[in-house]
Amino acid sequence: MNDARLAELSGVHKRYGSTVALDGLDLEVGRRELLAVLGPNGAGKTTAVSLLLGLQQPDAGIARLFGQPPKDLAARRRAGVMMQEASLAPELRVREQVDLVASYYPAPLEVDDVLEKTHIAALAKRPYGKLSGGQKRQVQLAMAIVGRPRILFLDEPTVGLDLQARELVWSMLRGLVDEGAAIVLTTHYLEEAEALADRVAVLGKGRLIASGSVSDVRALVERQQITCCTALVAEEVASWPGVEEASRDQRGLHVTTRNAEDVARRLLAADPGLTRLEIRRAGLAEAFAELTQEKPS
């Protein structure tokens, strides 16, 4: 494995019966980067992470973690993980859960520091089974980072968190990368990937269909967004040539098009009183929708 790569999938295939989960997937994770792995349900995101962790084996191709098979104990001790679903002993208290995981690693972080960093110090004496869904996710995150991992795998880490807790997690993840860790993040929140990712990998039907910075992925699609304040009716504008979608909210009319200049000229001609005209290129949500042929939520 290249020294710059901490984890790698090369030509990996994985099936579950007749279902193809991964179809020749190539994926790599570099040092000190946050890689966001995106894709619709069934794209293969969780399977890819499971193979990199040695939780499953590929039918064909190679998975490597720190240049070793992912089941290698020395490699696994340099990784932290937070899967989308976790079954933990409900009777153990929060501190006990984190203490237990810390004992698996040769040089873990101080548990008190981790509880503070993940904002769960106040929950330290509470039984895990008595926590809310969002609180459980925060405990799982503490367990993922307590081993001082060089690479951290996070599968939908902010599901169930409120906006404030999600922003605290974002800040912590940025800090971990600044401190030298690499992070693999799978998420359905596209704004999360847009805010955090150094690099984005978009999966579709088990294949890598796009990879690069957020700007790189945006540039792969031609859609543009027009926003303006106008008396024009959204349904009428939606019927114009070159307009893919038109909708209205409290901020005004929003138009999706591949020919922004022509549509903008027609908008101005149709409504001389139009104001606050703004044209921007596709965001990550629009790019993701086009690349995977799904509508953004």
Backbone torsions as a table, in degrees:
resi	resn	phi	psi	omega
1	MET	NA	138.8	174.9
2	ASN	-55.4	137.6	-176.7
3	ASP	-59.9	-24.4	-178.9
4	ALA	-79.4	-9.0	-176.9
5	ARG	-103.2	129.0	176.7
6	LEU	-91.8	-30.1	-179.8
7	ALA	-146.2	149.3	-174.4
8	GLU	-156.3	137.3	166.5
9	LEU	-114.0	131.9	-178.5
10	SER	-129.6	112.9	177.7
11	GLY	57.6	40.0	-171.8
12	VAL	-84.5	132.9	173.4
13	HIS	-118.9	141.9	176.3
14	LYS	-151.3	129.0	178.7
15	ARG	-124.2	151.3	168.7
16	TYR	-121.5	95.6	-173.9
17	GLY	65.2	-123.7	-180.0
18	SER	-87.9	-4.5	-177.4
19	THR	-89.9	125.8	176.9
20	VAL	-89.0	113.8	179.0
21	ALA	-88.7	-44.8	177.4
22	LEU	-132.2	136.0	-172.4
23	ASP	-128.6	77.7	179.7
24	GLY	74.4	38.3	-174.3
25	LEU	-75.1	131.7	169.9
26	ASP	-113.0	127.2	-178.1
27	LEU	-152.7	138.2	178.6
28	GLU	-139.3	153.3	-179.4
29	VAL	-124.5	122.7	-178.8
30	GLY	-94.0	172.0	179.9
31	ARG	-69.4	143.7	173.5
32	ARG	52.8	40.5	175.5
33	GLU	-131.4	152.3	171.8
34	LEU	-106.4	111.1	179.2
35	LEU	-99.4	119.6	175.4
36	ALA	-96.2	122.3	178.9
37	VAL	-102.1	115.3	-174.5
38	LEU	-114.7	157.0	176.2
39	GLY	164.7	154.4	177.0
40	PRO	-67.3	170.4	176.1
41	ASN	-55.7	134.8	179.7
42	GLY	85.9	4.9	-178.7
43	ALA	-74.8	-21.2	179.3
44	GLY	112.2	9.5	-175.8
45	LYS	-61.7	-53.5	-176.7
46	THR	-66.7	-36.3	177.0
47	THR	-62.7	-41.9	179.2
48	ALA	-60.3	-45.2	179.2
49	VAL	-64.5	-41.3	-179.9
50	SER	-61.1	-37.6	178.6
51	LEU	-69.3	-39.0	179.2
52	LEU	-67.7	-23.7	179.1
53	LEU	-93.4	-4.5	-178.5
54	GLY	77.4	12.6	178.2
55	LEU	-75.5	-23.7	174.0
56	GLN	-136.8	164.8	178.9
57	GLN	-114.5	141.3	177.3
58	PRO	-70.4	148.9	172.8
59	ASP	-72.0	-31.6	176.6
60	ALA	-154.9	158.9	-177.7
61	GLY	92.3	-176.1	-171.5
62	ILE	-128.5	135.5	170.9
63	ALA	-116.0	134.5	-180.0
64	ARG	-134.7	141.4	174.5
65	LEU	-129.1	115.9	-173.3
66	PHE	52.9	37.8	176.8
67	GLY	78.5	2.4	-177.0
68	GLN	-118.7	163.8	170.3
69	PRO	-57.2	139.1	-174.5
70	PRO	-59.4	-19.4	178.0
71	LYS	-80.6	-7.6	179.4
72	ASP	-60.9	126.5	-173.8
73	LEU	-61.4	-41.8	-179.1
74	ALA	-62.9	-37.7	177.8
75	ALA	-68.2	-43.0	-176.9
76	ARG	-66.9	-28.8	179.4
77	ARG	-73.5	-6.6	177.5
78	ARG	-103.5	7.1	-177.7
79	ALA	-122.0	147.9	172.0
80	GLY	-119.6	154.9	-174.8
81	VAL	-147.6	142.6	172.5
82	MET	-136.8	103.0	-178.3
83	MET	-83.9	165.9	-176.2
84	GLN	-64.8	-34.6	178.3
85	GLU	-125.9	137.1	179.8
86	ALA	-141.1	136.4	176.1
87	SER	-109.5	109.5	-178.0
88	LEU	-119.0	153.2	-179.0
89	ALA	-59.0	115.9	-174.4
90	PRO	-68.5	-23.9	-176.6
91	GLU	-81.8	-19.6	178.8
92	LEU	-71.2	140.8	177.4
93	ARG	-77.2	162.7	-174.9
94	VAL	-56.2	-48.8	-179.2
95	ARG	-62.4	-37.0	178.9
96	GLU	-63.4	-39.2	177.9
97	GLN	-60.7	-47.0	-177.0
98	VAL	-70.8	-39.2	176.4
99	ASP	-58.3	-42.7	-177.7
100	LEU	-62.0	-46.0	179.6
101	VAL	-66.2	-39.7	179.5
102	ALA	-58.6	-32.5	-177.3
103	SER	-68.7	-14.5	-179.5
104	TYR	-81.1	-13.5	-171.5
105	TYR	-109.6	149.2	-176.5
106	PRO	-72.6	-30.1	-177.1
107	ALA	-142.5	67.0	-176.2
108	PRO	-72.2	165.6	171.9
109	LEU	-72.8	162.1	174.3
110	GLU	-66.7	129.8	-175.7
111	VAL	-60.5	-41.1	178.9
112	ASP	-60.0	-39.5	178.7
113	ASP	-64.4	-39.6	-179.8
114	VAL	-67.7	-40.7	178.0
115	LEU	-61.4	-38.7	177.8
116	GLU	-69.0	-45.0	-176.8
117	LYS	-61.8	-35.6	-178.9
118	THR	-95.7	7.2	173.0
119	HIS	61.8	39.5	178.0
120	ILE	-125.9	16.8	-179.4
121	ALA	-58.4	-35.3	-178.8
122	ALA	-69.7	-15.6	-179.0
123	LEU	-98.4	2.8	-168.5
124	ALA	-54.4	-35.0	-175.5
125	LYS	-97.2	2.4	-177.9
126	ARG	-87.3	140.5	175.6
127	PRO	-63.3	138.6	-178.4
128	TYR	-55.8	-40.2	-177.3
129	GLY	-65.3	-14.0	-179.2
130	LYS	-95.1	1.7	-176.3
131	LEU	-85.5	158.3	172.0
132	SER	-74.6	168.5	179.2
133	GLY	-59.1	-43.0	179.6
134	GLY	-66.0	-39.6	177.7
135	GLN	-64.6	-37.8	177.5
136	LYS	-62.8	-37.8	178.4
137	ARG	-64.6	-38.1	178.7
138	GLN	-66.7	-38.0	176.3
139	VAL	-64.5	-42.3	179.0
140	GLN	-62.3	-36.0	177.1
141	LEU	-66.3	-41.6	176.6
142	ALA	-59.9	-41.1	178.6
143	MET	-65.3	-31.6	-178.6
144	ALA	-71.9	-30.8	-173.7
145	ILE	-101.7	-12.0	-172.7
146	VAL	-65.3	-24.2	-179.7
147	GLY	-80.3	6.7	-178.5
148	ARG	58.5	54.3	-174.1
149	PRO	-71.2	147.5	171.9
150	ARG	-85.1	-23.0	173.7
151	ILE	-137.4	136.7	-174.0
152	LEU	-123.9	124.8	178.5
153	PHE	-103.9	119.3	-177.0
154	LEU	-123.1	112.2	-178.3
155	ASP	-101.4	104.1	-178.5
156	GLU	53.5	57.1	-171.4
157	PRO	-68.5	-24.2	-174.4
158	THR	-105.3	10.7	174.4
159	VAL	-61.2	130.1	178.7
160	GLY	89.6	-6.1	179.2
161	LEU	-91.1	145.4	174.0
162	ASP	-76.4	173.4	-173.1
163	LEU	-60.1	-42.3	-178.5
164	GLN	-64.5	-44.5	179.6
165	ALA	-65.5	-36.7	178.7
166	ARG	-63.9	-42.3	179.4
167	GLU	-66.6	-33.9	175.9
168	LEU	-65.2	-39.8	177.3
169	VAL	-64.6	-43.2	178.8
170	TRP	-56.8	-46.5	-179.2
171	SER	-61.5	-40.7	-179.8
172	MET	-66.0	-40.5	-179.8
173	LEU	-65.3	-40.6	176.0
174	ARG	-59.8	-40.7	179.1
175	GLY	-64.0	-38.9	179.2
176	LEU	-63.8	-40.6	177.9
177	VAL	-66.2	-40.9	177.7
178	ASP	-60.9	-30.7	-179.9
179	GLU	-82.6	-4.1	174.4
180	GLY	115.6	-2.6	-179.7
181	ALA	-80.8	155.2	168.0
182	ALA	-105.1	147.4	-177.7
183	ILE	-132.3	133.2	171.0
184	VAL	-108.8	117.2	-173.8
185	LEU	-118.3	120.9	168.9
186	THR	-104.3	135.3	-174.7
187	THR	-154.6	149.3	170.4
188	HIS	-94.1	-11.1	-179.7
189	TYR	-86.9	100.8	-175.8
190	LEU	-65.8	-30.4	177.5
191	GLU	-66.2	-26.4	176.8
192	GLU	-66.8	-47.3	177.6
193	ALA	-63.7	-40.8	-178.5
194	GLU	-64.7	-35.1	-178.0
195	ALA	-79.1	-28.3	-168.6
196	LEU	-111.7	-31.9	-162.9
197	ALA	-74.9	134.4	165.3
198	ASP	-78.9	-31.8	-178.8
199	ARG	-146.8	146.6	-179.2
200	VAL	-120.6	135.8	172.3
201	ALA	-121.1	120.2	-179.2
202	VAL	-101.4	121.9	178.6
203	LEU	-103.4	147.1	174.4
204	GLY	-149.4	121.6	179.3
205	LYS	53.2	40.7	174.4
206	GLY	80.8	5.6	179.7
207	ARG	-119.3	155.7	173.1
208	LEU	-83.0	115.4	-176.6
209	ILE	-105.6	-13.8	175.2
210	ALA	-162.8	146.2	179.1
211	SER	-153.4	142.5	178.3
212	GLY	150.6	-170.2	175.8
213	SER	-67.8	168.2	176.3
214	VAL	-56.2	-41.8	178.7
215	SER	-63.7	-39.4	178.7
216	ASP	-60.7	-44.9	-177.7
217	VAL	-69.2	-40.0	175.2
218	ARG	-57.4	-40.7	-174.5
219	ALA	-68.9	-13.5	-179.4
220	LEU	-75.1	-15.0	-178.4
221	VAL	-116.8	157.9	-173.3
222	GLU	-103.6	-2.1	-176.8
223	ARG	-65.8	145.5	173.1
224	GLN	-132.1	156.0	-179.1
225	GLN	-114.0	129.6	174.6
226	ILE	-111.4	131.3	174.9
227	THR	-125.4	137.7	179.0
228	CYS	-160.1	162.9	171.8
229	CYS	-99.9	118.2	-173.9
230	THR	-154.0	157.5	175.7
231	ALA	-85.9	-5.5	-178.6
232	LEU	-63.2	146.6	-178.3
233	VAL	-86.0	133.2	-176.2
234	ALA	-58.9	-40.5	-178.3
235	GLU	-63.6	-35.0	178.5
236	GLU	-68.9	-46.0	-179.1
237	VAL	-63.7	-35.4	-179.7
238	ALA	-61.2	-22.8	-178.6
239	SER	-86.9	-5.7	-178.0
240	TRP	-70.5	149.8	174.2
241	PRO	-60.5	136.8	177.7
242	GLY	87.4	-8.6	179.4
243	VAL	-95.4	124.1	179.1
244	GLU	-90.1	-31.8	-176.9
245	GLU	-160.3	144.7	175.3
246	ALA	-143.4	136.1	-179.6
247	SER	-149.3	167.1	-178.2
248	ARG	-132.7	141.8	169.8
249	ASP	-141.7	-166.5	-175.4
250	GLN	-64.4	-19.1	-179.7
251	ARG	-88.1	-10.4	178.0
252	GLY	129.2	-155.9	-179.0
253	LEU	-91.7	136.2	178.9
254	HIS	-121.3	125.8	-175.7
255	VAL	-124.5	132.0	174.4
256	THR	-105.9	128.4	-175.4
257	THR	-152.7	162.3	172.0
258	ARG	-102.9	-0.9	-177.8
259	ASN	-135.8	70.4	-170.2
260	ALA	-63.1	-37.1	-176.2
261	GLU	-63.8	-47.5	-179.6
262	ASP	-64.1	-42.8	-179.2
263	VAL	-66.4	-39.8	178.9
264	ALA	-63.0	-41.7	177.8
265	ARG	-61.8	-39.7	-179.7
266	ARG	-69.3	-37.7	176.8
267	LEU	-60.0	-45.6	-179.2
268	LEU	-66.1	-35.7	179.3
269	ALA	-71.2	-36.4	-177.1
270	ALA	-76.8	-24.5	-179.3
271	ASP	-141.1	92.3	180.0
272	PRO	-60.7	-19.5	-179.9
273	GLY	-88.8	5.3	-178.3
274	LEU	-60.8	137.9	179.7
275	THR	-133.5	170.4	174.1
276	ARG	53.2	45.8	178.2
277	LEU	-74.2	126.9	-179.8
278	GLU	-136.6	134.0	177.3
279	ILE	-122.0	129.4	176.7
280	ARG	-137.4	156.6	178.2
281	ARG	-74.6	169.1	-178.0
282	ALA	-60.0	139.0	170.9
283	GLY	-82.7	179.2	-179.5
284	LEU	-62.3	-34.7	179.8
285	ALA	-62.7	-43.8	178.9
286	GLU	-68.2	-40.1	178.1
287	ALA	-62.5	-44.5	178.7
288	PHE	-60.2	-43.8	-179.4
289	ALA	-60.7	-42.0	-178.1
290	GLU	-72.9	-42.3	-177.5
291	LEU	-66.2	-35.5	-178.9
292	THR	-99.8	-1.2	-179.5
293	GLN	58.0	41.2	175.2
294	GLU	-126.8	149.9	175.7
295	LYS	-78.4	138.9	174.8
296	PRO	-67.5	146.1	-179.7
297	SER	-79.7	NA	NA
